[in-house]
Structures are given as C-alpha cells and as structure tokens.
Amino acid sequence: MKKIAIEIKWAIFFSIATLVWMIIENSVGLHDVNIAKQPIYTNLFALIAIAIYALALREKKYLFFKGNMTWKQGFLSGVVLSVVVSTLSPLVQYITYTYISPNFFTNIIKYAVGHKIQTQVQAEAYFSLKSYILQGIFGGLSMGVITASIVALFLKTKNNKI
C-alpha cells in the first residue's frame, strides 16, 4: 500500500476536484438554464485533470523515486492513478447526480429531445446514472492513461531514455 500511497492521495484529490467542478457547473446554470453550453465548458476540467496528474507524478518522482524517474516509472504511476480515479468514479458520479445536481438528467434529456438531437429513447439511454458511471470508469481509464503517458514524458529524468 505504501508503494501507491501517492497515487491514492492524488486520486482522492482528483475526485474532490471533480465534485467541486460539478458544484461550480451547477451553480452557474450549466445543469439547467445554460445546459446548452455544458458540453463546451465541462471540457475545461481537462486542464485541471492534467494539472493534477502532473502534480501527482511530480510528487512521485521526487518523494518516491528520489528525483530520478524513468518514463516507464512515471507512466506506470499514472496508470495506477488512473485505475484508482476510475475506481472512485462511480461514487463521484452518484454524489454528483444524486446530491449536487439531481435534476441534471431530466434537464439534459428535455434539452436533447426538444432540440431534436436525440429521440426520447436515445436520450434516456445515454443520459442516465448507469451510462455516466460507465463513461466515468472507461473515460477515466483511457484519458488517464493518455495523460499519464504524456506527463511522464515531460517529467522523466532527462538523462533517462524512454
């Protein structure tokens, strides 16, 4: 457990940052009156996600690897971080759509159907807690691994080869 303590800590921080982001989105109306703009602005969280991965891998490099980290070590640390983030994702999704924004799915379904983006059946299938939990898990894994590979490239010790 000590080997992955840094990743666990930063995955919890990532989850808290996600919840804070959802509170902000909801408070500025992106989950109701400004729901049309939500798909655009929600992508800004990627900048925060990248920053968290960078800070996590930087901490891993200096505290665990004593300042000498290969790309592979950084990448594997990032993969572990991604797995823990994805493991926590269902809880984050549940808290978000049960307590922070309980009307989000109703609102987004009404918007998608009203603007003829999807049929009622399609919207209800896509915009549901189950669907978002699955998207959170698999999106967290895929985007996390990609982010980890890039961040590890920048943070590897310069005299180490990839």
Backbone as a ProteinNet text record, in pm:
[ID]
protein_1_A
[PRIMARY]
MKKIAIEIKWAIFFSIATLVWMIIENSVGLHDVNIAKQPIYTNLFALIAIAIYALALREKKYLFFKGNMTWKQGFLSGVVLSVVVSTLSPLVQYITYTYISPNFFTNIIKYAVGHKIQTQVQAEAYFSLKSYILQGIFGGLSMGVITASIVALFLKTKNNKI
[TERTIARY]
81.4	0	86.7	201.5	290.9	340.1	354.5	404.2	309.5	180.4	83.9	12.1	66.9	3.2	-10.3	88.9	84	-28.6	-41.5	-147.4	-286	-301.3	-429.7	-463.2	-365.1	-387.2	-432.8	-364.3	-397.4	-527.2	-562.5	-691.6	-805.8	-787.6	-888.5	-898.1	-783.8	-782.4	-852.5	-827.3	-891.2	-1043.2	-1087.9	-1231.3	-1295	-1227.4	-1277.9	-1282.3	-1178.4	-1176.3	-1291.9	-1321.8	-1434.2	-1565.2	-1583.7	-1706.2	-1718	-1607.5	-1608.7	-1643.9	-1586.7	-1618.2	-1767.4	-1824.8	-1967.8	-2052.9	-2010.6	-2081.3	-2076.1	-1960.4	-1945.5	-2032.7	-2025.5	-2109.1	-2256.2	-2300.2	-2439.8	-2475.6	-2387	-2416.6	-2421.1	-2350.8	-2355.5	-2460.4	-2541	-2652.8	-2623.8	-2507.4	-2474.4	-2550.2	-2622	-2701.3	-2850.9	-2884.6	-3025.7	-3039.9	-3040.8	-3070.5	-2967.1	-2844.2	-2737.6	-2689.1	-2777.8	-2739.3	-2683.3	-2722.1	-2670.6	-2520.2	-2467.9	-2324.6	-2243.7	-2311.3	-2242.9	-2140.8	-2172.1	-2071.4	-1941.8	-1950.7	-1832.1	-1750.3	-1816.4	-1744.8	-1696.6	-1763.6	-1720.1	-1582.3	-1548.2	-1416.8	-1302	-1330.4	-1224.5	-1166.4	-1243.5	-1192.7	-1069	-1052.3	-933.7	-805.1	-806.8	-687.8	-657.1	-760.1	-741.5	-693.7	-752.4	-712.9	-565.6	-522	-381.5	-291	-331.9	-251.8	-240.5	-349.1	-345.9	-253.2	-261.4	-171.3	-25.6	0.6	137.3	187.8	105.2	146.4	165.8	79.3	91.7	220.7	247.4	368.1	494.2	484.5	599.1	630.4	525.2	545.5	604	553.6	604.9	754	788.9	928.3	1019.4	981.6	1072.8	1065.2	947.8	937.5	963.2	916.2	930.4	1055.4	1078.4	1193.2	1316	1308.1	1421.7	1477.9	1388.1	1427.9	1474.8	1479	1526.8	1418.9	1336.4	1224	1233	1220.8	1216.7	1075.5	1062.4	929.8	840.6	894.3	816.4	765.9	849.7	807.5	696.3	714	611.9	482.1	494.2	376.7	301	372.5	307	240.9	305.3	244.5	115.6	118.9	-0.1	-111	-74.5	-174.4	-240.4	-160.8	-216.6	-311.2	-268.9	-353.4	-485.3	-478.3	-597.9	-691.2	-634.7	-716	-788	-716.6	-779.4	-885.9	-857	-955.5	-1080.2	-1060.6	-1173.2	-1251	-1182.7	-1248.5	-1336.8	-1291.1	-1368.5	-1478.7	-1469.7	-1562.4	-1710.9	-1750.4	-1893	-1946.9	-1866.9	-1908	-1920.6	-1825.1	-1828.8	-1952.6	-1981.2	-2099.7	-2227.2	-2233	-2350.7	-2373.3	-2268.7	-2280.4	-2322.6	-2261.3	-2293.1	-2440.1	-2490	-2623.9	-2734.6	-2697	-2796.5	-2808.9	-2695.5	-2696.6	-2664.5	-2566	-2524.9	-2621.6	-2656.3	-2741.5	-2842.4	-2940.6	-3034.8	-3126.3	-3139.3	-3226.5	-3149.5	-3019.7	-2938.9	-2991.1	-3014.9	-3057.2	-3192.8	-3285.5	-3414.6	-3395.6	-3311	-3287.4	-3217.4	-3117	-3041.4	-3123.5	-3205.8	-3293.7	-3395	-3454.3	-3552.5	-3487.2	-3364.2	-3292.9	-3262.4	-3207.4	-3169.2	-3289.8	-3399.8	-3521.4	-3584.4	-3591.8	-3652.2	-3579.4	-3449.6	-3369	-3341.1	-3414.9	-3407.6	-3264.9	-3189	-3053.7	-3061.7	-3156.8	-3179.9	-3329.8	-3369.5	-3507.6	-3517.3	-3638.2	-3659.5	-3589.5	-3603.7	-3543.9	-3390.8	-3334.5	-3188.7	-3138	-3205.8	-3163.2	-3170.9	-3278.1	-3292.2	-3187.2	-3148.3	-3044.2	-2906.8	-2879.5	-2746.7	-2731.2	-2833.3	-2826.4	-2891.1	-2815	-2860.9	-2741.6	-2770.4	-2662.6	-2578.5	-2644.1	-2570.6	-2474.8	-2525.1	-2443.3	-2325.6	-2352.9	-2246.7	-2143.9	-2188.2	-2092.2	-1998.7	-2054.3	-1970.5	-1877.8	-1930.2	-1847.3	-1735.3	-1766.4	-1666.4	-1554.5	-1592.2	-1491.7	-1400.9	-1463	-1383.1	-1316	-1382.8	-1321	-1204.2	-1221.4	-1113.1	-991.4	-1016.3	-905.1	-835.1	-911.9	-849.7	-781.3	-851.9	-790.9	-678	-693.1	-587.9	-459.4	-471.5	-352.4	-284.6	-364.1	-306.9	-237.1	-304.8	-245.8	-119	-122.9	-5.9	112.7	87.9	199.6	264.6	183.8	238	306.8	241.6	301.3	432	434.7	557	670.8	636.8	738.6	805.6	726.8	780.9	851.9	812.6	868.2	981.1	1005.1	1113.3	1245.3	1333.1	1466.6	1533.6	1587.9	1638.1	1745.6	1826.2	1931.4	1881.3	1752.7	1694.7	1634.1	1643.9	1579.1	1433.8	1353.5	1212.1	1206.6
-118.6	0	126.3	118.5	233.4	271.1	169.7	193.7	280.5	274.2	351.6	458.5	492.2	591.7	726.9	765.7	894.5	893.3	784.2	774.2	777.3	708.9	708.8	849.6	916.4	1053.6	1144.7	1138.8	1226.5	1185.5	1057.8	1014.7	1069.7	1072	1131.7	1281.5	1345.9	1488.7	1512.8	1427.1	1436.9	1425.3	1331.3	1310.9	1432.5	1488.7	1609	1725	1740	1846.7	1829.5	1706.6	1679	1722.7	1690.6	1729.6	1881.7	1947.6	2094.8	2151.6	2094.2	2138.4	2121.7	2010.9	1987.1	2088.1	2123.2	2225.9	2359.4	2393.2	2517.8	2514	2404.8	2391.7	2411.4	2345.4	2354.7	2497	2559.9	2693.3	2801.9	2782	2881.6	2846.7	2745.4	2713.2	2617.6	2555.5	2463.8	2331.2	2311.9	2190	2218.4	2344.9	2377.3	2488.9	2615.7	2724.4	2739	2705.5	2714.3	2576.2	2479.8	2341	2323	2408.9	2400.1	2423.3	2498.8	2531.1	2431.1	2343.3	2249.5	2161.4	2104.3	2018.4	2092.6	2221.7	2301.1	2329	2383.8	2426.7	2312	2198.6	2085.7	2036.3	2059.2	2016.7	2096.6	2211.8	2289.6	2214.8	2120.7	2040.9	1961.7	1937.2	1864.2	1934.2	2066.4	2140.9	2111.6	2104.2	2071.4	1927	1837.9	1696.6	1679.9	1747.5	1739.1	1794.3	1905.2	1964.2	1868.5	1801.5	1706.4	1589.2	1537.9	1429.1	1475.3	1597	1649.3	1662.7	1715	1730.7	1595	1499.8	1365.8	1297.8	1301.5	1235.7	1309.9	1440.7	1518.8	1477.5	1464.3	1421	1279.7	1193.1	1055.9	1058.2	1141.5	1150	1191.5	1294.7	1349.1	1278.8	1231.3	1167.7	1017.4	951.8	806.2	765.1	828.6	791.2	878.8	963.1	1047.3	1132.6	1183.1	1274.2	1209	1077.5	1007.3	909.6	954.3	873.8	853.1	728.3	697.7	723.1	724.2	739.6	623.5	502.6	383.6	392.8	436.4	450.5	554.5	666.3	771.1	724.5	656.8	606.2	506.8	411.3	311.3	376.7	477.7	551.9	619.6	677.6	740.5	641.1	521	416.5	377.2	361.8	330.5	442.4	566.7	681.6	672.9	640.6	628.4	519.3	408	296.9	338.5	407.3	449.9	556.8	652.2	753.7	685.4	588.6	517.5	434.9	384	308	398.8	521.5	617.9	685	676	745.3	713.9	588.3	564	640.8	648.5	724.4	872.7	925.4	1066.8	1093.8	1004.3	1020.8	1015.4	921.7	908.4	1036	1085.9	1208.6	1325.1	1336.1	1446.5	1447.5	1335.1	1334.2	1297.6	1268.6	1245.6	1367.5	1430.4	1539.7	1677.1	1685.3	1815.5	1862.6	1774.7	1812.3	1702.1	1684.3	1573.5	1587	1706.1	1726.3	1729.2	1703	1712.4	1622.7	1497.9	1404.8	1444.6	1485.3	1533.5	1652.9	1746.5	1868.3	1840	1756.1	1729.3	1644.7	1555.4	1476.5	1569.1	1657.3	1751.4	1838.8	1884.1	1966.7	1886.9	1767.3	1685.5	1649.8	1615.4	1579.4	1705.1	1812.3	1937.1	2000.1	1980.9	2035.5	1930.6	1819.7	1712	1658	1655.9	1599.7	1447.8	1402.4	1259.8	1236.7	1113.6	1076.8	1060.1	1051.8	1031.7	903.8	797.4	668.2	678.5	740	755.6	840.6	951.6	1043.1	975.5	902.4	834.6	725.8	661.4	558.3	620.2	730.7	792.9	875.2	952.3	1041.4	974.8	884.1	813.5	792.1	767.9	744.7	623.9	517.2	397.1	428.8	499.9	535.9	625	723.4	814.8	745.2	648.8	571.8	494	429.3	354.2	448.6	561.7	659.4	710.7	731	777.9	677.7	552.2	446.5	435.2	415.1	391.7	519.2	631.7	759.2	792.3	765.5	788.9	703.6	578.9	489.9	533.2	554.3	586.4	722.9	824.6	958.6	965.6	891.9	889.2	827.2	719.2	652.8	743	808	900.7	1016.6	1073.8	1185.1	1140.3	1023.1	970.6	954.6	905.3	883.9	1016.4	1117.8	1248.3	1318	1319.2	1384.3	1314.9	1182.5	1108.1	1143.1	1170.6	1210.1	1341.4	1434.5	1564.3	1558.2	1465.4	1460.3	1358.9	1277.3	1179.1	1252.9	1190.1	1247.8	1253.7	1366.5	1394.2	1297	1244.3	1153.7	1009.9	986.7	854.1	845	730.7	708.4	669.5	683.9	645.6	496.8
0	0	0	65	68.4	-71.1	-157.6	-292.4	-374.2	-344	-422.6	-338.9	-224.1	-136.6	-206	-282.1	-352.5	-455.7	-529.5	-629.9	-565.3	-453.1	-382.8	-335.2	-277	-228.8	-341.8	-455.1	-566.8	-635.9	-632	-687.5	-602.6	-472.4	-384.4	-411.9	-427.3	-460.6	-594.5	-693	-824	-809.3	-728.9	-707.6	-640.7	-542.8	-476.4	-575.3	-656.1	-757.6	-856.3	-892.4	-982.3	-918.6	-792.4	-722.7	-711.4	-682.2	-675.6	-812.9	-918.2	-1054.4	-1083.6	-1040.9	-1062.8	-985.2	-866.1	-788.1	-862.6	-917.5	-993.5	-1118.1	-1194.1	-1314.3	-1280.1	-1174.6	-1135	-1090.9	-1015.2	-961.3	-1069	-1180.4	-1288.7	-1394.1	-1365.8	-1452.6	-1565.6	-1566.2	-1674.6	-1665.4	-1556.2	-1541.7	-1556.3	-1587.7	-1610.6	-1714.7	-1674.8	-1769.9	-1881.5	-1856.6	-1957.3	-2001.8	-1998.3	-2025.7	-2167.3	-2260	-2397.6	-2402.3	-2307.3	-2304.1	-2220.9	-2149.5	-2060.6	-2131.7	-2248.8	-2314.5	-2350.1	-2372.1	-2404.7	-2279.2	-2178.1	-2058.1	-1970.6	-1976.1	-1894.4	-1938	-2065.6	-2116	-2056	-1997.5	-1931.7	-1812	-1758.4	-1646.3	-1687.8	-1815.6	-1863.7	-1819.7	-1817.1	-1773	-1626.4	-1545.2	-1403.7	-1390.3	-1467.7	-1462.8	-1498.7	-1603.3	-1644.6	-1534.9	-1475.4	-1367.2	-1248.9	-1215.1	-1103.5	-1136	-1257.6	-1297.8	-1291.8	-1338.4	-1336.3	-1192.9	-1105.5	-965.6	-898.2	-929.7	-871.5	-915.7	-1045.5	-1096.2	-1052.7	-1038.4	-988	-843.9	-763.8	-625.8	-621.8	-707.6	-713.7	-750.1	-846.4	-890.4	-775.3	-703.2	-602.2	-467.1	-426.7	-295.4	-299.8	-404.2	-410.5	-486.1	-601.5	-684.2	-658.6	-559.1	-516.2	-630.4	-715.8	-822.4	-951.2	-955.5	-1074.6	-1121.9	-1216.4	-1262.7	-1413.8	-1454.8	-1597.6	-1649.5	-1781.9	-1840.9	-1796.3	-1797.9	-1762.4	-1618.2	-1526.3	-1386.9	-1374.4	-1442.1	-1439.9	-1502.7	-1615.2	-1684.5	-1596.8	-1536.1	-1450.8	-1330	-1274	-1164	-1210.7	-1330.7	-1387.2	-1416.4	-1457.9	-1482.2	-1349.7	-1246	-1113.6	-1070.6	-1088.6	-1056.6	-1134	-1262	-1346	-1296.8	-1254.9	-1204	-1075.5	-987.1	-861.4	-889.1	-977.9	-1016.3	-1073	-1160.7	-1222.2	-1120.7	-1021.4	-914.8	-829.3	-807.4	-728.5	-810.4	-940.9	-1030.4	-1006	-984.9	-959.7	-838	-732.6	-614.5	-647.8	-722.5	-763.5	-849.1	-942.6	-1028	-944.2	-851.5	-766.1	-684	-620.6	-540.4	-628.3	-745.7	-836.1	-874.4	-921.5	-980.1	-881	-756.8	-652.5	-561	-529.3	-432.4	-492	-578.7	-633.5	-741	-830.6	-944.2	-975	-885.7	-903.3	-1025.8	-1081.2	-1198.1	-1330.2	-1325.7	-1446.8	-1559	-1529.9	-1636	-1694.9	-1610.1	-1659.3	-1751.9	-1709.6	-1788.2	-1921.1	-1919.1	-2041.8	-2138.8	-2086.3	-2173.3	-2240.5	-2161.7	-2217	-2324.6	-2299.4	-2397.6	-2525.2	-2509.9	-2626.3	-2711.4	-2648.6	-2722.9	-2783.8	-2705.6	-2752.3	-2869.9	-2877.4	-2987.3	-3095.2	-3087.8	-3187.1	-3207.5	-3098.4	-3100.1	-3088.5	-3005.9	-2986	-2967.1	-2988.8	-2956.5	-2804.8	-2755.1	-2611.7	-2564.2	-2638.1	-2600.2	-2599.3	-2703.8	-2710.4	-2594	-2569	-2462.1	-2325.5	-2301.3	-2171.8	-2153.3	-2260.7	-2251.3	-2227.4	-2295.6	-2285.2	-2157.2	-2124.2	-2008.2	-1886.8	-1826.8	-1707.2	-1615	-1490.3	-1394.7	-1435.6	-1477.9	-1519.7	-1635.3	-1734.9	-1850.3	-1809	-1723.8	-1681.3	-1592.5	-1514.4	-1433.6	-1525.4	-1625.9	-1720.8	-1798.4	-1842.7	-1912.4	-1821.5	-1693.6	-1598.3	-1577.9	-1568.3	-1548.4	-1670.9	-1786.9	-1907.2	-1958	-1942.8	-1980.5	-1889.2	-1760.5	-1664.4	-1694	-1729.8	-1763.8	-1892.2	-1997.4	-2127	-2124.9	-2079.5	-2077.4	-1974.8	-1865.3	-1763.9	-1814.9	-1888.9	-1944.6	-2047.9	-2132.1	-2230.5	-2159.8	-2061.6	-1985.6	-1914.5	-1853.8	-1782.9	-1876.6	-1997.2	-2090	-2130.3	-2150.5	-2191.4	-2074.8	-1958.3	-1840.5	-1802.1	-1807.8	-1774.1	-1869.2	-1993.8	-2091.4	-2050.6	-2001.4	-1959.7	-1824.5	-1739.3	-1604.9	-1586.6	-1688.3	-1673.2	-1654	-1582.3	-1564.3	-1700.3	-1733	-1868.5	-1916.6	-1829.6	-1875.3	-1891.2	-1861.7	-1881.8	-2021.3	-2081.1	-2209.6	-2186	-2291.1	-2281.1	-2259
[MASK]
++++++++++++++++++++++++++++++++++++++++++++++++++++++++++++++++++++++++++++++++++++++++++++++++++++++++++++++++++++++++++++++++++++++++++++++++++++++++++++++++++

